[in-house]
Structures are given as structure tokens and as C-alpha cells.
Amino acid sequence: MSTPTKVETTEQPVEETTPANPLVAAVGNWWARVRGGDAGSLPALLGIIALVIVFASLRPTTFTNAFNFANLIHQAAAVIVIAMGLVFVLLLGEIDLSAGYTAGTAAAVMGVVVTRWGWSWPLGLLACLVTGAVVGLVIGLLVAKLGIPSFVVTLAAFLALQGVLLQLIGEGGTIAIRDDTLLAINNNDMPIWLGWVLFALVVGGYAFIVLRRGAKRRAGGLTYEAIQVTLAKIVALAVLLGLMTYWLSVERSRNPLVTSIKGVPIVVAILLILLVGLTFLLTRTSFGRHVYATGGNPEAARRAGINVGLVKLACFMIASTLAAVGGIMLASRDNSISPSTGGASTLLYAVGAAVIGGTSLFGGKGRIVDAILGGFVIAIIINGMGLLNQPSSVVYMVTGLVLLVAASVDAISRRKARATGRV
């Protein structure tokens, strides 16, 4: 009787199949997300590219020179900072119509403290920031505790703060800013070497963060980004920021023997600090997670134990405090504060910057970098139209059209996201 022969089988380890080209796979996954309704910052980036091409072709010598590039940054700075604050409010599905005049009123308080009373600039800055925080506290309490719609509360604050601004300055009056430190904030440049140090810190810091995050996800057995994709992002950022730093380091003065103008504007460092700090707050803290949860579904957030009222209060305070920072930049840029500082156009540009950058008007979706991208779209339109000698009416119409397109993209993306089950 023959016994069956035992066939030994050895299990071969199953190898993970990875795409032949991780970069191609990453682009494919990104495009799938875009088609599914997650456009992210793509519309803003395409808008910036299109606007730069148009204005560079129409005004090749003036629009693309280093002087105008630096001027573009100075123009955009205040709107970007105010828009950063509005991102927090928009993430909740709320609105703050008073941000512009909060900026103007807080700047006026700074002007009174420094120029009229003769106090030092640190006290002036402190008074400005405290003014913004107090305005946000009052608005937040009315919205979160009394349940008054933010549209009504901030519209009332818009009118009231306009009156306070007139009271501080006087009808037709101005408060001059003479302090050299305050004037330097949105007018002066860093030494060239310091600009390159800033470049190295930004690129090195970004590389450290993304590589460390990828290593931690690999160690934890989680899905992670291919190293080729990560390195491509680092190289792209380094090339872009390197070109910008080099271009800003070129002599921009028409008469350098009398006055030399070169270097990265000081305000760039301020914007980067705010970008990093606020992004960390939204993406790496429990408070940030609570903000997104509250904006996505307030009732579900409340049932999960999140203090929705406190989250709303904090977001309005952050928005108003950042509006005060924007007011400092407006006053520094204009060398004075007037009744029109932080006027209606400032608010509209700031809201437009946040929405154009990719922050949703419906709440729950948005990033701090959206404010920067959208702010540059607004600034490029204003700057380019000015170089073309177009009247303000045309600037407003073009800006309104761009905002309408951005809001439409947001609505369409949200509809697609619902259809694909992403929302």
C-alpha cells in the first residue's frame, strides 16, 4: 500500500505592489480627489498663474520688475493677515463683517497712544492688539452666548466701530505715524543675508516636518507618501522660494548711490510666522480639531462633548486680533490712520481672499495658506489694473467676478463631494 507523498509548500512573502512611478501615482490620486470635489487651492494657483501671464504680457517691463514684486507683497500683507483671521470664522460657517473697521479702530488706538500721547511703540502695539481682542470678545459673547446671528452682530459692530474710528480721529482728520519702528513694519526690508537665512529656515523646517511625519507613519504601519513625492515637494518649494529671495535681493532703487532698496520685506517674516503658528494651531491641536468639527456639524460636535460656544468665542477673538495686526500693517504702509483705514473695501478684499484661496463659505473646510494665495490673487488684480491705468470701477468689477467664480467653484466642489460621499 503506497502512501501519498507529502508535498511541502513554502509560503512566499507577499510583496507590496507599488506603482512603477510614485510621482505619476501621486498626480493620479490628486486628480481623482479634484474630480471628486476636493479642488483645494488649485483654483487660486491657476488664478495666480493666469493673472501673472496676462499682466506680464501687457506690462512686461513694469509688472515683472523687482520693485513691483516687492510692492505687491506690501500691498497684499494687510489683507492677507485679516483674511487669516476670517478663515477661523468661516470654518465655523459664520461671518465677520466688522473685521475691516476693527483693523482701522485698533490702528487708531495705536496712533493715539504713540503719536498723541507720546508713549513707546511697544505700548502702542499692545493697545492695538488688546483693542482687537476686546472687540472679538464682545462679538463672540453675543454670538455664542446669546445666539444672535453673526451677520447681525458683526454688521452692528461694522457701524459702531466706524463711529468709534471717526470719534478717535475726527471728521476729515488723520493721525500721522512717525515712529521709525512702526513705519518699518510694512515699508522696510531685511538685510540680504537675513533673507537667505529665512529661506534656509523655511525650506529646512518644511523638509524636517514632512520627512519626520513620513517616517513616523511608516514606523506606525500607516499609509505614507512615497519618498520621491516628498522630495519633489521639497525641491519645488526650495526652487520657488529661492527664486523669490534672489529676485527680492536685487537692487530696486533707481538711484542706489542715494538710497539702496533691496532685500526681502520685513513683512514677509511676519506673514511666515503667522502662517506656521496658525497652521499648527488648526492642524496639530485639539482646539483646531474642535474648530473643524464645529464647522462641519455643530450638533454632532456638541454631542461629542465639544464646547461649541467656547470654540466660537475663541475664533471671533482670533479673527479680531488678527484684524488688529492687519490694522498695524495698514497704518505702517500708509504712514497714517484716516477715517477710511480698514474701510469697506478692506473687508471685502479680505473675505474674498479667504474664499478665493479655497476656504468654504459653508464651514468645515479651509486652511491658513488659503488666505495667502487668495490675498495675492486680489493684490495682483489691483496692482495689474493700476499699471494698466484702469479706474477703480473696473478693478471692483474684475475682483467681484473672480470672487463669484471662486464661490461657484466652492459650491460645485461641495456638490461633487456630497455625490461621492466625501461630505
VOGU-3710 file (C-alpha; in Angstrom, 3 decimals, decimal comma):
1> mstptkvett> 0,000/0,000/0,000  1,562/3,166/-1,157  1,481/6,235/0,983  0,803/9,546/-0,665  3,800/11,710/-0,992  3,638/14,854/1,037  4,309/17,920/-0,991  5,811/20,685/1,058  4,840/24,156/0,104  6,652/27,205/1,288
11> eqpveettpa> 4,693/30,391/1,559  6,339/33,222/-0,239  6,037/36,623/1,445  3,579/38,825/-0,342  5,365/41,870/-1,610  3,567/45,157/-1,624  2,967/46,272/-5,156  3,914/49,873/-5,669  3,440/51,872/-8,803  6,414/51,985/-11,146
21> nplvaavgnw> 6,468/55,761/-10,834  5,283/57,124/-7,460  5,142/60,667/-8,849  2,696/59,593/-11,562  0,624/57,730/-8,976  0,570/60,775/-6,686  -0,598/63,010/-9,523  -3,293/60,472/-10,388  -4,542/60,323/-6,795  -4,544/64,114/-6,579
31> warvrggdag> -6,532/64,407/-9,801  -9,028/61,849/-8,515  -9,558/63,993/-5,409  -10,053/67,079/-7,559  -12,635/65,296/-9,703  -14,327/64,126/-6,517  -14,865/67,688/-5,339  -11,671/68,374/-3,375  -10,157/71,121/-5,533  -8,223/72,594/-2,611
41> slpallgiia> -6,036/75,528/-3,620  -5,944/74,597/-7,310  -8,308/77,403/-8,476  -6,267/80,027/-6,615  -2,974/78,725/-8,005  -4,362/78,658/-11,530  -5,718/82,165/-10,995  -2,320/83,467/-9,887  -0,596/81,867/-12,884  -3,187/83,207/-15,334
51> lvivfaslrp> -3,100/86,739/-13,896  0,701/86,842/-13,896  0,798/85,730/-17,538  -1,805/88,325/-18,577  -0,265/91,310/-16,784  3,309/90,278/-17,609  2,412/90,191/-21,298  0,616/93,558/-21,143  3,195/95,340/-18,965  6,385/93,253/-19,290
61> ttftnafnfa> 8,817/95,883/-18,014  6,851/97,244/-15,062  4,849/94,290/-13,739  7,729/91,801/-13,624  10,466/94,016/-12,181  11,767/93,521/-8,643  10,395/96,844/-7,384  6,836/95,957/-8,352  7,205/92,449/-6,906  8,165/93,879/-3,516
71> nlihqaaavi> 5,394/96,458/-3,790  2,932/93,634/-4,471  3,904/91,977/-1,189  3,473/95,222/0,756  0,056/95,745/-0,839  -1,142/92,242/-0,033  0,176/91,956/3,536  -2,658/93,623/5,481  -5,433/91,910/3,516  -3,708/88,534/3,952
81> viamglvfvl> -3,453/88,898/7,733  -7,095/89,973/8,081  -8,084/87,062/5,815  -6,135/84,662/8,052  -8,391/85,656/10,925  -11,507/85,346/8,801  -10,540/81,757/7,938  -11,241/80,810/11,572  -14,705/82,387/11,431  -15,545/80,969/8,005
91> llgeidlsag> -14,525/77,494/9,169  -17,412/77,721/11,641  -19,829/78,705/8,888  -20,021/82,208/10,401  -19,068/85,656/9,052  -17,390/88,756/10,472  -18,395/91,950/8,676  -16,576/94,147/11,196  -13,019/92,931/10,512  -12,104/95,916/8,336
101> ytagtaaavm> -13,165/98,580/10,804  -11,753/96,531/13,668  -8,413/96,937/11,892  -8,965/100,681/11,457  -10,160/101,284/15,025  -7,336/99,256/16,583  -4,812/101,131/14,426  -6,357/104,440/15,523  -5,938/103,445/19,173  -2,285/102,706/18,431
111> gvvvtrwgws> -1,930/106,096/16,754  -3,464/107,893/19,730  -1,187/106,082/22,186  2,043/106,579/20,217  1,550/109,863/18,335  -0,758/111,901/20,561  0,245/110,614/23,972  3,899/110,085/23,096  4,131/106,598/24,570  6,576/103,988/23,243
121> wplgllaclv> 5,757/101,816/20,234  5,536/98,537/22,242  2,717/100,048/24,308  1,061/101,219/21,109  1,196/97,726/19,625  -0,135/96,241/22,860  -3,031/98,712/22,947  -3,841/97,874/19,332  -3,887/94,115/19,924  -5,908/94,429/23,130
131> tgavvglvig> -8,465/96,567/21,285  -8,850/93,870/18,648  -9,159/91,117/21,249  -11,822/93,044/23,194  -13,868/93,610/20,033  -13,666/89,883/19,276  -14,637/89,033/22,852  -17,783/91,160/22,676  -18,779/89,773/19,270  -18,058/86,212/20,378
141> llvaklgips> -20,151/86,540/23,540  -23,109/87,935/21,610  -22,914/85,173/19,004  -22,019/82,214/21,226  -23,883/83,015/24,427  -26,923/84,991/23,274  -27,286/83,164/19,981  -27,564/86,308/17,856  -26,640/85,563/14,212  -23,075/86,602/13,433
151> fvvtlaafla> -24,269/88,544/10,387  -26,380/90,839/12,592  -23,800/91,209/15,366  -20,893/91,985/13,063  -22,986/94,325/10,921  -23,799/96,272/14,089  -20,104/96,229/15,018  -19,237/97,418/11,497  -21,393/100,527/12,003  -20,393/101,119/15,626
161> lqgvllqlig> -16,658/100,795/15,008  -16,895/103,184/12,087  -18,297/105,715/14,560  -15,557/104,973/17,096  -12,923/105,465/14,398  -14,396/108,851/13,472  -14,542/109,795/17,142  -10,874/108,967/17,663  -9,606/110,693/14,523  -12,197/113,386/13,888
171> eggtiairdd> -14,109/114,217/10,727  -11,612/114,503/7,883  -8,661/114,168/10,256  -5,659/111,854/10,272  -3,186/110,547/12,811  0,347/110,502/11,431  2,667/107,609/12,240  6,158/108,962/12,877  7,744/106,161/14,880  10,511/104,543/12,815
181> tllainnndm> 9,834/101,044/14,153  6,150/101,147/13,247  6,933/102,559/9,810  9,496/99,813/9,184  6,947/97,005/9,647  5,408/97,311/6,181  7,933/99,529/4,414  11,466/98,341/5,150  13,470/95,306/4,058  15,690/92,816/5,837
191> piwlgwvlfa> 19,427/92,642/5,112  20,122/90,347/2,178  21,899/87,771/4,354  18,921/87,618/6,708  16,608/86,977/3,769  18,673/83,930/2,808  18,711/82,764/6,433  14,915/82,992/6,404  14,885/80,993/3,166  17,047/78,268/4,719
201> lvvggyafiv> 14,884/78,119/7,848  11,656/77,797/5,869  12,911/75,125/3,463  14,828/73,250/6,164  11,890/73,389/8,559  9,465/72,160/5,919  11,805/69,324/4,921  12,239/68,260/8,544  8,491/68,252/9,223  7,408/66,286/6,137
211> lrrgakrrag> 10,261/63,761/6,343  9,670/63,203/10,062  5,943/62,798/9,505  6,558/60,236/6,757  8,996/58,297/8,953  6,515/58,192/11,845  3,731/56,944/9,584  5,977/54,235/8,140  7,006/53,135/11,634  3,362/53,006/12,704
221> gltyeaiqvt> 2,293/50,893/9,738  0,122/53,670/8,326  -0,208/54,783/4,732  2,512/57,205/3,843  3,630/59,376/0,987  6,303/57,980/-1,318  9,714/59,466/-0,583  10,034/60,578/-4,218  6,885/62,671/-3,879  8,093/64,206/-0,616
231> lakivalavl> 11,479/65,093/-2,102  9,799/66,571/-5,187  7,723/68,862/-2,948  10,807/69,962/-1,005  12,753/70,699/-4,198  9,813/72,606/-5,719  9,460/74,748/-2,591  13,208/75,399/-2,473  13,314/76,465/-6,133  10,276/78,745/-5,813
241> lglmtywlsv> 11,402/80,450/-2,599  14,984/80,624/-3,839  13,936/82,496/-6,980  11,743/84,845/-4,936  14,541/85,550/-2,438  17,031/86,176/-5,237  14,642/88,490/-7,071  13,935/90,488/-3,905  17,675/90,757/-3,203  18,237/92,638/-6,462
251> ersrnplvts> 18,777/96,397/-6,191  15,380/98,068/-6,695  16,335/101,721/-6,309  16,582/103,960/-9,371  19,413/105,826/-7,671  21,233/103,304/-5,437  24,019/105,777/-4,640  21,491/107,908/-2,757  19,114/105,242/-1,404  19,571/101,494/-1,661
261> ikgvpivvai> 16,415/99,364/-1,745  16,998/95,620/-1,712  16,218/92,615/0,433  13,184/90,594/1,489  10,489/92,828/3,041  10,211/92,560/6,828  6,517/91,848/6,481  7,340/88,523/4,770  8,849/87,224/8,012  5,714/88,295/9,902
271> llillvgltf> 3,470/86,511/7,402  5,549/83,327/7,622  5,462/83,342/11,435  1,689/83,745/11,374  1,340/81,047/8,705  3,350/78,496/10,683  1,831/79,346/14,065  -1,796/79,436/12,938  -1,421/76,330/10,766  -0,017/74,468/13,765
281> lltrtsfgrh> -2,955/75,699/15,856  -5,505/74,414/13,337  -3,864/71,118/12,379  -1,889/69,945/15,409  -4,003/70,910/18,444  -7,285/69,749/19,923  -8,617/73,283/19,502  -8,062/73,072/15,748  -9,850/69,742/15,570  -12,738/71,249/17,519
291> vyatggnpea> -12,926/74,149/15,055  -13,242/71,813/12,067  -15,722/69,595/13,909  -17,880/72,567/14,894  -17,876/73,918/11,357  -18,649/70,530/9,847  -21,568/69,661/12,138  -22,196/71,829/15,235  -24,781/69,490/16,733  -22,575/66,422/16,345
301> arraginvgl> -19,672/68,373/17,859  -21,834/69,362/20,825  -22,901/65,762/21,396  -19,258/64,705/21,246  -18,566/66,921/24,251  -17,051/69,908/22,448  -17,807/73,286/23,998  -19,135/74,826/20,789  -19,788/78,199/22,399  -16,210/78,482/23,651
311> vklacfmias> -14,850/77,492/20,231  -16,915/80,232/18,570  -15,811/82,790/21,159  -12,145/81,911/20,642  -12,429/82,073/16,845  -14,007/85,535/16,872  -11,296/86,756/19,256  -8,577/85,336/16,999  -10,184/86,957/13,944  -10,426/90,390/15,575
321> tlaavggiml> -6,898/90,213/16,999  -5,510/89,364/13,564  -7,595/92,210/12,145  -5,743/94,475/14,586  -2,430/93,131/13,246  -3,689/93,953/9,764  -4,501/97,454/11,011  -0,893/97,867/12,139  0,261/96,947/8,634  -2,226/99,352/7,034
331> asrdnsisps> -1,060/102,208/9,259  2,594/101,384/8,615  2,081/101,227/4,855  0,102/104,491/4,672  2,211/106,298/7,322  -1,061/107,396/8,937  -4,554/106,425/10,053  -7,588/108,079/8,484  -11,370/107,511/8,636  -11,020/105,300/5,545
341> tggastllya> -8,438/102,973/7,133  -9,919/99,491/7,084  -12,929/100,693/5,091  -15,487/98,536/3,348  -13,145/97,542/0,513  -10,637/96,132/3,029  -13,249/93,771/4,472  -14,469/92,694/1,044  -10,929/92,048/-0,157  -10,161/90,015/2,995
351> vgaaviggts> -13,289/87,868/2,708  -12,605/87,494/-0,999  -9,014/86,432/-0,297  -10,092/83,661/2,068  -12,786/82,347/-0,293  -10,697/82,646/-3,469  -7,885/80,786/-1,702  -10,145/77,802/-1,081  -11,882/78,344/2,279  -15,509/77,265/2,093
361> lfggkgrivd> -18,324/79,691/2,866  -20,302/76,728/4,228  -17,857/75,927/7,027  -15,660/72,957/7,834  -13,108/73,395/5,018  -10,206/75,790/4,825  -6,540/76,395/5,627  -4,454/79,384/6,647  -2,463/79,189/3,418  -5,738/79,880/1,577
371> ailggfviai> -5,577/83,456/2,849  -2,094/83,921/1,382  -2,983/82,528/-2,035  -6,256/84,454/-2,239  -4,600/87,606/-0,940  -2,079/87,514/-3,755  -4,845/86,985/-6,312  -6,545/90,154/-5,030  -3,258/92,082/-4,879  -2,238/91,043/-8,403
381> iingmgllnq> -5,585/92,238/-9,767  -5,308/95,616/-8,012  -1,638/96,024/-8,905  -2,006/94,940/-12,520  -5,076/97,081/-13,133  -3,241/100,041/-11,654  -0,345/99,527/-14,047  -2,869/99,426/-16,904  -4,307/102,745/-15,648  -7,745/101,222/-15,193
391> pssvvymvtg> -10,241/103,098/-12,966  -11,418/101,751/-9,616  -14,740/100,760/-11,159  -13,027/98,211/-13,413  -10,925/96,895/-10,512  -14,047/96,312/-8,403  -15,858/94,597/-11,259  -12,965/92,253/-12,042  -12,440/91,438/-8,358  -16,150/90,753/-7,928
401> lvllvaasvd> -16,135/88,454/-10,943  -13,162/86,498/-9,581  -14,883/86,161/-6,194  -18,059/84,930/-7,875  -16,082/82,312/-9,794  -14,387/81,178/-6,566  -17,714/80,894/-4,739  -19,142/78,937/-7,671  -16,192/76,542/-7,605  -16,754/76,092/-3,863
411> aisrrkarat> -20,448/75,294/-4,355  -19,793/72,900/-7,251  -16,981/71,162/-5,353  -19,232/70,721/-2,342  -21,970/69,212/-4,518  -19,484/66,781/-6,081  -18,153/65,879/-2,643  -21,673/65,029/-1,478  -22,263/62,915/-4,576  -19,070/60,923/-3,984
421> grv> -19,698/60,576/-0,249  -16,795/62,798/0,816  -19,087/65,058/2,884
//
